[in-house]
Amino acid sequence: MTDAPFPNRLDRIEQIILGVAERQANTQAQLDVLSQEMRELTSNVDRVLGRSAILDDVLLELRDSHEQL
């Protein structure tokens, strides 16, 4: 009779460990998605900043040519 609780405890520990492993896998998958989204966002920001710099240059040239006229 004293051996009955022991296997139940082991089963319970195994269930807990399996649950933790499943949550860890889910968390890793979410991190992978977030990492990809962050790379895309960084790429978009770089493109926007690059275009902004070009537009700033164009505006300066337009202002200079307008002043000359």
Residue, then its C-alpha position, 0 to 999 in steps of 0.5 A: m500500500t505504501d508504493a501506490p502514491f509513488p507511481n502517481r507522483l512520478d506520473r504527475i512529475e512526468q505530466i508537468i515536465l511534458g507540459v513545460a516542454e510543450r510550452q517551451a516549444n510554443t514559446q520558441a515558435q512565437l520567438d521565431v515568428l517575432s524575430q522574422e517580424m522584427r527583421e521585416l520591420t527593420s528592413n522597412v524602416d531602413r527603406v523608409l529612412g533611405r527614401s526620406a534622405i533622398l526626398d530631403d535632398v530633392l527638396l533642398e535642390l528644389r528650394d535652391s533652384h526656386e531661389q535662383l529663379 
